[in-house]
Amino acid sequence: MQKTILIVTDNLPEQINGVVTTYKNIETLAVRDNYRVVYLDPGRFSYVSCPGYNEVKIAFPRKVGEILEEINPDHIHIATEGPLGLRVRQYLDKHNYRYNTAYHTKFPEGLRKLFGIPEAVTWPLVRWFHKHSGKVLTTTDTMVKELKEHGFDGEIISWTRGVDREIFHPGHRNSSHEPYLLCVSRVSKEKNLERFFEIDYRGYKKIMVGDGPMLETYRKQYPEVHFTGYKTGIDLAKYYANADVFVFPSQWETFGIVMIEAMACGTPVAAFPCQGPEDVIDEGITGCMNTDLKQAVKDAFMLDRHQVWQASHRWSWESAWEIFRNNLVKLH
């Protein structure tokens, strides 16, 4: 008998980010296993873009109860802590429905970096949001530990990520490409991209793939960097596969799917030794970490690309789906 999973998200399905990528891949495997996946997202309501962070959508949800009763799900998963996630959470708590939640993004750290809001204000709000969740799914064992340190007292599950190996693989690499360092990211100030732009590595071009609010500013500020805008699918895979090193300058990620996409194409990763890279990179095998990012790049050049590709196979969407499925909670 087919069961229905309702995923509540403040992201639009056409957005390009780790959260959307995760659920699209989970959905494919859920459907294969005879689940029906339904999304409740801002596209069902009136919404506006968040000032200063237009990728975040502020929805004005109406008649949420009627929508939920019409969908009649067996399981409800609240993916984001935005206005829509909050409204659904309120309804479910009021009617004693059970649900689980996810913690994808370092929400307090991001708000501090973008808007100067102290973490002392936001951590209690985040903790309260997840308080009644049947289970909280987060990205890594490190994030489980961090949430517990911040006072989360429910069941917290480490939830891996994967990569689509039909798209991301070394077969896209060709021998005639110009040497370059690559970064793939949302182009915004919290991503620490200046540290990539300012690497002086003679003989190597720097390519930045992605879009975001700082794109035009950075284009003017760093004319030597080639900015491509958004790329997806095979086009993105070709950039990964033909890069000599993938540079990941961010220091506030909970995971970083772009790193394992690069590894799946055989490209080693250079990053800072911090949360995210420390959970994803096998030091000296799939990448190198150093507080001096240029040194991390130098070290990553020495790695064997075939070994990078082989070691990347520990990341799979199949494992991610199994963890997700096994931690769904019944509505009643």
C-alpha positions in Angstrom: 0.0 0.0 0.0 1.4 3.3 -1.1 2.3 5.8 1.7 2.5 9.6 1.3 5.4 11.7 2.6 4.7 15.4 2.8 7.9 17.6 2.7 7.4 21.1 3.9 10.1 23.5 2.6 10.6 27.2 2.3 12.6 26.6 -0.9 11.1 26.7 -4.4 11.7 23.5 -6.4 13.6 25.3 -9.2 16.2 26.8 -6.7 19.7 25.5 -6.9 21.1 24.6 -3.4 22.0 21.7 -1.3 18.6 21.4 0.3 16.7 21.2 -3.0 19.3 18.8 -4.4 18.9 16.5 -1.4 15.1 16.2 -1.6 15.1 15.7 -5.4 17.4 12.8 -5.1 15.5 11.4 -2.1 12.2 11.7 -4.0 13.5 9.5 -6.9 14.3 6.7 -4.5 11.2 7.1 -2.5 9.0 6.8 -5.6 11.0 3.7 -6.6 10.0 2.2 -3.2 6.3 2.9 -3.7 6.1 6.1 -1.7 4.3 9.2 -2.9 6.2 12.5 -2.2 4.3 15.8 -2.0 5.8 19.2 -1.4 4.3 22.1 0.4 6.5 25.1 -0.7 6.1 28.9 -1.2 4.8 28.3 -4.7 1.4 27.4 -3.3 1.0 30.8 -1.7 1.8 34.4 -2.1 5.5 35.0 -1.2 8.3 37.6 -1.4 12.0 37.3 -1.5 13.9 38.0 1.7 15.6 41.4 1.6 19.4 40.9 1.3 19.0 37.1 0.7 16.7 36.7 -2.3 17.1 32.9 -2.4 15.1 32.7 0.8 11.3 33.0 0.1 9.0 34.4 2.8 5.6 32.8 2.2 2.2 34.0 3.5 0.5 30.6 4.0 -3.3 30.5 4.2 -5.6 27.5 4.9 -2.7 25.3 5.8 -5.0 22.9 7.8 -7.2 22.4 4.8 -4.3 21.7 2.5 -2.8 19.2 5.0 -6.1 17.4 5.4 -6.5 17.2 1.7 -3.1 15.7 1.1 -3.7 13.3 4.0 0.0 12.3 4.5 1.2 9.3 6.4 4.4 11.2 7.3 5.3 14.9 7.5 8.9 16.2 7.3 9.6 19.9 7.9 12.7 20.6 6.0 13.3 24.3 6.8 12.9 26.7 9.7 11.3 29.5 7.6 7.8 31.0 7.7 6.1 28.0 6.0 7.8 25.5 8.2 6.8 27.5 11.3 3.2 27.8 10.2 2.9 24.0 9.6 4.7 23.3 12.8 2.1 25.4 14.7 -0.8 23.6 13.1 0.7 20.1 13.8 1.4 20.9 17.4 -2.1 22.3 17.9 -3.7 19.1 16.6 -1.2 16.7 18.2 0.2 15.4 14.9 3.7 14.0 14.9 6.4 15.0 12.5 10.1 15.1 12.1 12.4 18.0 11.1 15.8 18.7 9.4 18.6 21.0 10.3 20.4 21.7 7.0 22.0 25.1 7.4 23.9 26.9 10.2 21.0 29.2 10.6 22.3 31.3 13.6 25.8 31.7 12.1 24.3 32.8 8.8 22.0 35.4 10.3 25.0 36.8 12.3 27.1 37.0 9.2 24.4 38.5 6.9 22.5 40.7 9.2 24.5 41.0 12.5 21.9 39.2 14.6 23.6 37.7 17.7 23.6 33.9 18.0 22.4 34.3 21.6 19.1 35.5 20.1 18.8 32.9 17.3 19.9 29.6 18.9 17.0 29.6 21.4 14.6 30.1 18.5 16.1 27.3 16.5 16.1 25.0 19.6 12.4 25.9 20.2 11.5 25.2 16.5 12.8 21.6 16.7 11.7 21.0 20.3 8.6 18.8 19.5 10.1 17.1 16.5 9.9 13.3 16.6 13.4 13.2 15.3 15.8 15.8 14.0 17.9 14.9 10.9 21.1 16.7 10.4 24.1 16.3 8.0 26.9 14.7 10.0 28.0 13.3 13.4 29.8 16.6 14.0 26.5 18.5 13.6 24.7 16.0 15.9 27.3 16.8 18.6 27.0 20.6 18.0 23.2 20.6 18.2 23.4 18.6 21.5 25.9 21.2 22.8 23.4 23.9 22.0 20.8 22.2 24.1 18.8 20.0 21.6 17.5 17.2 23.8 15.5 15.1 21.4 16.7 12.3 19.1 19.2 13.7 16.6 20.1 11.6 13.5 23.2 11.9 11.3 21.9 11.9 7.7 24.4 11.5 4.9 24.4 12.9 1.4 25.1 11.4 -2.0 26.0 12.1 -5.6 24.4 11.3 -8.9 27.1 9.2 -10.6 25.3 9.1 -14.0 26.0 12.9 -14.2 29.1 13.4 -12.1 32.0 11.1 -13.2 35.6 11.4 -14.5 34.5 10.6 -18.1 33.9 14.3 -18.7 37.6 15.2 -18.4 39.6 16.0 -21.6 43.3 16.6 -22.0 43.0 19.9 -23.9 41.5 22.0 -21.2 43.2 25.1 -19.8 44.5 24.6 -16.3 42.2 26.1 -13.7 41.1 26.1 -10.0 37.3 25.8 -9.5 34.8 26.9 -6.9 31.1 26.2 -7.1 28.9 28.1 -4.6 26.1 30.5 -4.0 27.9 33.9 -4.6 27.2 35.6 -1.4 29.3 37.2 1.4 28.8 34.4 4.0 30.6 31.9 1.7 34.1 33.4 2.3 34.7 33.4 -1.5 37.3 36.3 -1.3 39.8 33.7 0.0 39.4 31.8 -3.2 39.5 34.9 -5.4 42.7 36.1 -3.8 44.7 32.9 -4.2 47.7 33.7 -6.4 48.5 30.5 -8.2 50.6 31.3 -11.3 49.6 29.5 -14.5 46.1 28.6 -13.3 42.9 30.4 -14.1 40.2 30.7 -11.4 36.6 29.8 -12.3 33.6 30.7 -10.1 30.4 28.8 -10.9 27.2 30.0 -9.3 25.0 33.0 -8.8 23.9 35.2 -5.9 23.6 38.7 -4.6 27.3 39.4 -4.7 27.9 38.3 -8.3 28.2 41.7 -9.9 30.1 43.2 -7.0 32.7 40.4 -7.2 32.9 40.6 -11.0 34.0 44.2 -10.7 36.3 43.6 -7.7 38.0 40.5 -9.2 38.3 40.9 -13.0 40.9 38.1 -13.2 38.3 35.6 -12.0 36.0 34.0 -14.6 32.4 34.0 -13.4 30.1 31.6 -15.2 26.8 32.0 -13.4 24.7 29.0 -12.5 25.5 25.6 -14.2 23.7 22.3 -13.7 23.8 18.7 -14.9 26.4 17.8 -17.5 27.5 21.4 -17.9 28.4 21.5 -14.2 30.0 18.1 -14.3 32.3 19.2 -17.0 33.6 22.1 -14.9 34.2 19.7 -12.0 36.0 17.1 -14.1 38.3 19.5 -15.9 39.3 21.4 -12.9 42.8 20.6 -11.5 41.7 21.4 -7.9 38.3 22.2 -6.4 38.6 25.0 -3.8 36.0 25.1 -1.0 36.6 28.3 1.0 33.4 28.3 3.1 33.8 27.9 6.8 30.1 27.7 7.8 28.7 24.7 6.0 27.1 21.7 7.6 28.1 19.5 4.7 28.9 20.8 1.2 27.5 18.6 -1.5 29.6 20.4 -4.1 32.7 18.8 -2.6 31.5 15.2 -3.1 30.3 16.1 -6.6 33.9 17.3 -7.4 35.3 14.1 -5.9 33.0 11.9 -8.0 34.6 13.6 -11.0 38.0 12.7 -9.7 38.9 16.2 -8.7 40.6 16.7 -5.3 39.3 19.3 -2.9 41.3 22.0 -1.0 39.6 23.5 2.0 40.0 25.0 5.5 40.1 22.5 8.4 36.6 23.2 9.7 33.2 21.7 10.0 31.9 20.5 6.7 35.3 19.7 5.0 36.4 17.8 8.1 33.4 15.5 7.8 33.6 15.1 4.0 37.3 15.1 3.0 39.5 12.0 3.6 42.7 14.0 4.3 45.5 13.1 1.7 43.1 10.9 -0.3 40.2 13.0 -1.6 41.5 16.4 -0.6 43.7 18.5 1.6 42.9 20.9 4.4 45.1 23.7 5.7 44.6 27.1 7.5 46.6 28.4 4.5 44.2 27.8 1.6 47.0 28.2 -1.0 49.0 25.5 0.7 45.9 23.2 0.7 45.7 23.8 -3.0 49.4 22.9 -3.5 49.0 19.7 -1.5 45.8 18.7 -3.4 47.7 18.9 -6.7 49.7 15.9 -5.5 46.8 13.6 -5.0 45.9 10.8 -7.4 42.7 11.5 -9.3 41.7 7.9 -9.7 42.1 7.4 -5.9 39.9 10.5 -5.4 37.2 9.0 -7.5 37.4 5.6 -5.9 37.2 7.0 -2.4 34.2 9.1 -3.3 32.0 6.0 -3.6 31.3 6.1 0.2 28.8 8.8 -0.6 25.5 7.5 -2.0 21.9 8.8 -2.2 20.8 5.2 -1.5 22.2 5.4 2.0 20.7 8.9 2.4 17.2 7.6 1.4 17.5 4.6 3.8 18.3 6.9 6.7 15.5 9.3 5.8 13.0 6.4 5.4 14.0 4.6 8.6 13.5 7.8 10.6 10.1 8.9 9.4 7.5 9.1 12.2 3.8 8.2 12.0 1.4 11.2 11.9 -0.7 9.8 14.8 
